[in-house]
């Protein structure tokens, strides 16, 4: 082996060492930017509006028209309460209304007849007749309200879906007694899903309402587009809690270690493919693009690092 090969091999080793150092420095820089600087979090949780369905009248459940986890359209019947007693109440209210109408006609005719004999009938009798008409009119209004109320109660024996959604936590069976005001099933609004990302406070400077976001759910590979809807303005302070004696409970801390608090940021889904199934409680990662237009920082490598971390 010639002596000239030694300098060449030394240069090659130096070049390789330099390349490795540069690559390592670039990777460390990318990791730092991706994990510390970029507005990104893997602490995201899917939520949805949940409507608790409770009857407005009490009664025995006559029919359950849906199953657990079933999708229902707005206005679709969920279940029915036995309406026999409410039908009777409506018939009774209508009979009272007819009696009130007949009474008003009689009192009105009597008052008109007395006013026609004003010269022969004492003024007190005419006044009492007019008062009887006023009372009959009030009773008629009350009877009409009773009929309207009976119709409303009868209509309320059918509970319908207030929105498109998914029936959940159905624990209702035919024959159960439904109590007014007590929820007996829940409906997840199908159009209300969003994801809340809990971002470190040091990353909030890169997040603004309206900024674009990239969402990756743990159970799916697709990247879902989203948009920042709002930023939370408060979280609980454990130091504000008092102990049993009413004294402030202050948690110990280390002066040289300060953990960044996490602030909730609400992100709305812009488009969800059919094959992606959303469920409240799912987790995922969120990467936010500042509203200026370019991510801070951004690039395919950063996105890959976010996916792996």
C-alpha positions as CSV (number, residue, x, y, z in Angstrom):
1,X,0.0,0.0,0.0
2,X,1.5,3.4,-1.0
3,X,2.1,6.2,1.3
4,X,-0.2,8.4,-0.8
5,X,-3.3,6.4,0.3
6,X,-2.9,7.4,3.9
7,X,-3.8,11.1,3.4
8,X,-6.7,10.2,1.2
9,X,-8.1,7.8,3.8
10,X,-7.6,10.4,6.5
11,X,-9.5,12.9,4.4
12,X,-12.3,10.4,3.8
13,X,-12.6,9.6,7.5
14,X,-12.7,13.3,8.3
15,X,-15.3,13.9,5.7
16,X,-17.5,11.1,6.9
17,X,-17.1,12.3,10.5
18,X,-18.0,15.8,9.5
19,X,-21.0,14.5,7.6
20,X,-22.2,12.5,10.5
21,X,-21.8,15.5,12.9
22,X,-23.7,17.8,10.5
23,X,-26.5,15.2,10.0
24,X,-26.7,14.7,13.8
25,X,-26.8,18.4,14.4
26,X,-29.5,18.7,11.7
27,X,-31.5,15.9,13.3
28,X,-31.2,17.4,16.8
29,X,-32.2,20.8,15.5
30,X,-35.2,19.2,13.8
31,X,-36.2,17.3,16.9
32,X,-35.9,20.5,19.0
33,X,-38.0,22.5,16.6
34,X,-40.6,19.7,16.3
35,X,-40.9,18.9,19.9
36,X,-40.2,22.2,21.7
37,X,-41.0,25.1,19.3
38,X,-43.7,23.9,16.9
39,X,-47.4,24.4,17.9
40,X,-48.0,20.6,18.1
41,X,-49.4,18.3,20.7
42,X,-50.2,14.6,20.9
43,X,-52.6,15.2,23.8
44,X,-55.8,15.7,21.8
45,X,-59.2,14.3,22.7
46,X,-62.4,14.1,20.5
47,X,-65.6,15.5,22.0
48,X,-69.2,16.0,20.9
49,X,-72.4,17.6,22.0
50,X,-74.5,15.1,24.0
51,X,-78.2,15.7,24.3
52,X,-79.7,14.0,27.3
53,X,-83.2,12.9,26.5
54,X,-85.8,13.2,29.3
55,X,-89.6,13.0,29.0
56,X,-91.7,16.0,29.9
57,X,-94.6,13.8,31.1
58,X,-94.5,10.7,33.3
59,X,-95.9,7.4,32.3
60,X,-95.2,3.8,31.3
61,X,-93.1,3.2,28.2
62,X,-95.3,1.7,25.6
63,X,-92.7,1.3,22.8
64,X,-88.9,1.8,22.3
65,X,-88.3,2.5,18.6
66,X,-84.5,2.6,18.5
67,X,-81.5,0.5,19.5
68,X,-78.3,1.4,21.3
69,X,-75.7,3.1,19.0
70,X,-78.3,3.5,16.3
71,X,-78.1,6.5,14.0
72,X,-81.3,8.5,13.9
73,X,-82.5,11.5,11.9
74,X,-83.9,14.6,13.4
75,X,-87.6,14.2,14.2
76,X,-87.4,10.4,14.3
77,X,-89.4,8.8,17.2
78,X,-87.2,7.4,19.9
79,X,-89.8,6.0,22.2
80,X,-93.5,6.4,23.2
81,X,-95.2,6.7,26.5
82,X,-98.6,5.1,27.0
83,X,-101.0,7.9,26.1
84,X,-104.3,6.4,27.3
85,X,-104.6,8.6,30.3
86,X,-103.5,11.7,28.3
87,X,-106.2,11.0,25.7
88,X,-108.8,10.9,28.4
89,X,-107.5,14.1,29.9
90,X,-107.8,15.8,26.5
91,X,-111.4,14.5,26.1
92,X,-112.3,15.9,29.5
93,X,-110.7,19.2,28.8
94,X,-112.7,19.5,25.5
95,X,-115.9,18.7,27.4
96,X,-115.2,21.5,29.9
97,X,-114.5,23.8,27.0
98,X,-117.9,23.0,25.4
99,X,-119.6,23.6,28.8
100,X,-117.7,26.9,29.2
101,X,-118.8,28.0,25.7
102,X,-122.5,27.1,26.5
103,X,-122.3,28.9,29.8
104,X,-120.9,32.1,28.1
105,X,-123.7,32.0,25.5
106,X,-126.3,31.7,28.3
107,X,-124.8,34.5,30.4
108,X,-124.4,36.8,27.4
109,X,-128.0,36.2,26.4
110,X,-129.3,36.9,29.9
111,X,-127.3,40.1,30.2
112,X,-128.5,41.3,26.8
113,X,-132.1,40.6,27.9
114,X,-131.7,42.5,31.1
115,X,-130.2,45.5,29.4
116,X,-133.2,45.5,27.1
117,X,-135.5,45.9,30.2
118,X,-133.3,48.5,31.8
119,X,-136.4,50.5,32.9
120,X,-137.9,47.5,34.6
121,X,-134.8,45.8,36.0
122,X,-132.8,47.2,38.9
123,X,-129.3,48.5,38.0
124,X,-127.7,46.0,40.4
125,X,-129.2,43.1,38.5
126,X,-127.8,44.4,35.2
127,X,-124.4,44.9,36.8
128,X,-124.4,41.3,38.2
129,X,-125.4,40.0,34.8
130,X,-122.4,41.8,33.2
131,X,-120.1,40.5,35.9
132,X,-121.4,37.0,35.2
133,X,-120.5,37.4,31.5
134,X,-117.0,38.5,32.4
135,X,-116.6,35.5,34.7
136,X,-117.8,33.2,32.0
137,X,-115.4,34.7,29.5
138,X,-112.5,34.1,31.9
139,X,-113.6,30.5,32.5
140,X,-113.8,30.0,28.7
141,X,-110.2,31.3,28.3
142,X,-109.1,28.9,31.1
143,X,-110.9,26.0,29.4
144,X,-109.1,26.7,26.1
145,X,-105.8,26.8,27.9
146,X,-106.6,23.5,29.5
147,X,-107.4,22.0,26.1
148,X,-104.1,23.3,24.6
149,X,-102.2,21.9,27.6
150,X,-103.9,18.5,27.3
151,X,-102.9,18.4,23.6
152,X,-99.4,19.4,24.4
153,X,-99.1,16.6,27.1
154,X,-100.5,14.1,24.6
155,X,-98.0,15.1,22.0
156,X,-95.2,14.8,24.5
157,X,-95.8,11.1,24.9
158,X,-93.9,10.7,21.7
159,X,-90.2,11.6,22.2
160,X,-88.4,12.5,19.0
161,X,-84.8,13.1,18.2
162,X,-84.0,16.9,18.4
163,X,-81.0,16.5,16.0
164,X,-79.3,13.9,13.8
165,X,-77.2,11.7,16.0
166,X,-76.3,8.4,17.6
167,X,-78.3,6.9,20.4
168,X,-76.1,5.9,23.3
169,X,-76.4,4.6,26.8
170,X,-79.9,3.2,26.0
171,X,-81.1,1.6,29.2
172,X,-84.9,1.8,28.5
173,X,-87.3,-1.1,27.9
174,X,-90.9,-1.4,27.2
175,X,-92.8,-1.4,30.5
176,X,-90.4,0.9,32.3
177,X,-91.8,3.9,34.1
178,X,-90.4,7.1,32.7
179,X,-90.3,10.0,35.1
180,X,-90.7,13.6,33.8
181,X,-87.4,15.4,33.9
182,X,-85.2,12.3,34.4
183,X,-83.0,11.5,31.4
184,X,-83.2,7.9,30.3
185,X,-81.0,7.9,27.1
186,X,-78.4,10.2,25.4
187,X,-78.1,11.3,21.8
188,X,-74.7,12.3,20.4
189,X,-75.1,15.1,17.9
190,X,-73.6,13.8,14.6
191,X,-72.7,17.3,13.4
192,X,-70.9,18.5,16.6
193,X,-67.7,16.6,16.8
194,X,-64.5,18.6,17.5
195,X,-61.1,17.8,19.1
196,X,-59.5,19.6,22.0
197,X,-55.8,19.9,22.0
198,X,-54.0,20.5,25.2
199,X,-51.0,22.7,24.2
200,X,-48.1,23.7,26.4
201,X,-48.4,27.4,27.2
202,X,-45.0,28.0,25.6
203,X,-46.5,27.0,22.2
204,X,-49.6,29.3,22.3
205,X,-47.7,32.2,20.6
206,X,-48.0,30.2,17.3
207,X,-51.7,29.5,17.6
208,X,-54.5,31.9,16.6
209,X,-58.2,31.3,16.1
210,X,-58.8,30.6,12.5
211,X,-55.5,29.0,11.9
212,X,-55.4,25.7,9.9
213,X,-54.6,22.5,11.7
214,X,-53.7,18.9,10.8
215,X,-55.3,16.2,12.9
216,X,-54.2,12.6,13.1
217,X,-56.3,10.3,15.1
218,X,-54.6,7.4,16.9
219,X,-56.7,4.7,15.1
220,X,-56.5,6.1,11.6
221,X,-53.6,7.0,9.2
222,X,-55.4,9.8,7.4
223,X,-54.5,13.4,8.1
224,X,-57.7,15.3,8.7
225,X,-58.0,19.0,8.0
226,X,-59.2,21.2,10.8
227,X,-59.3,24.8,12.0
228,X,-58.7,26.4,15.4
229,X,-62.0,27.6,16.8
230,X,-61.0,29.0,20.1
231,X,-58.3,29.1,22.8
232,X,-59.2,28.3,26.4
233,X,-58.9,31.3,28.8
234,X,-58.6,29.5,32.1
235,X,-57.6,26.2,33.8
236,X,-58.0,25.1,37.4
237,X,-55.4,26.2,39.9
238,X,-54.7,23.5,42.4
239,X,-53.2,26.0,44.8
240,X,-56.6,27.6,45.2
241,X,-58.1,24.6,46.9
242,X,-58.4,24.7,50.7
243,X,-57.9,21.8,53.0
244,X,-60.3,20.6,55.7
245,X,-59.3,23.4,58.0
246,X,-59.8,26.1,55.4
247,X,-56.1,26.7,54.9
248,X,-54.7,27.1,51.4
249,X,-53.2,23.9,50.0
250,X,-50.0,24.8,48.2
251,X,-48.2,22.2,46.1
252,X,-44.4,21.9,46.5
253,X,-42.3,23.0,43.5
254,X,-38.6,23.1,42.5
255,X,-37.2,26.5,41.7
256,X,-35.0,25.2,38.9
257,X,-37.8,23.1,37.3
258,X,-40.9,24.8,35.8
259,X,-43.4,22.6,34.0
260,X,-45.4,24.3,31.3
261,X,-49.1,24.3,31.9
262,X,-51.4,22.9,29.2
263,X,-54.1,25.1,27.8
264,X,-57.1,23.6,25.9
265,X,-57.5,24.7,22.3
266,X,-60.7,23.8,20.4
267,X,-60.2,22.6,16.8
268,X,-63.1,22.0,14.5
269,X,-63.0,19.2,11.9
270,X,-63.3,20.7,8.3
271,X,-63.8,17.4,6.5
272,X,-64.1,13.8,7.8
273,X,-63.9,10.9,5.2
274,X,-66.6,8.3,5.4
275,X,-64.1,5.6,6.4
276,X,-63.1,7.6,9.5
277,X,-65.3,6.9,12.5
278,X,-65.5,9.6,15.1
279,X,-66.3,8.8,18.7
280,X,-66.2,11.1,21.7
281,X,-63.2,10.2,23.8
282,X,-60.9,9.2,20.9
283,X,-57.3,10.6,21.1
284,X,-55.1,12.1,18.5
285,X,-52.3,14.5,17.7
286,X,-52.7,18.1,16.4
287,X,-50.4,20.2,14.4
288,X,-51.3,23.9,14.0
289,X,-50.3,26.2,11.1
290,X,-50.1,29.8,12.2
291,X,-52.7,32.1,10.4
292,X,-49.8,33.9,8.6
293,X,-49.7,30.9,6.3
294,X,-46.4,29.0,7.0
295,X,-46.0,26.6,9.8
296,X,-43.5,27.4,12.5
297,X,-41.6,25.2,11.7
298,X,-42.9,23.0,8.9
299,X,-41.7,20.4,6.5
300,X,-42.1,16.8,5.7
301,X,-39.4,15.8,8.3
302,X,-41.2,17.8,11.0
303,X,-44.5,16.1,10.2
304,X,-42.8,12.7,10.2
305,X,-41.3,13.4,13.6
306,X,-44.6,14.5,14.9
307,X,-46.1,11.2,13.7
308,X,-43.4,9.1,15.4
309,X,-43.2,11.0,18.7
